[in-house]
């Protein structure tokens, strides 16, 4: 199914995972921190930085603004996700 950038930008993958751009195989992937920052996964899990086609937690700042930090004390970025210590 051909989606391209326009299709990815309107997709659930974009809203939830920050995957708002099409790669060469027409899969929706995360290519910018701005797209990740608008996603549900950023708000809830701190996955706010684009890396290798996905949104990850790359810093304490990514985690600090998430619900995972506020409600579950998962405020430290470790291996791409927010964890508690």
Number of C-alpha atoms within 10 A of each C-alpha: 5 10 15 17 18 11 16 24 19 13 18 14 18 22 18 17 25 34 28 29 25 21 16 7 8 15 18 25 24 27 21 19 17 13 23 29 20 16 24 19 21 26 19 18 24 35 29 34 23 22 17 9 18 20 28 28 26 21 20 17 14 24 30 19 17 24 18 20 21 13 10 11 16 21 27 22 21 15 11 18 20 26 20 12 7
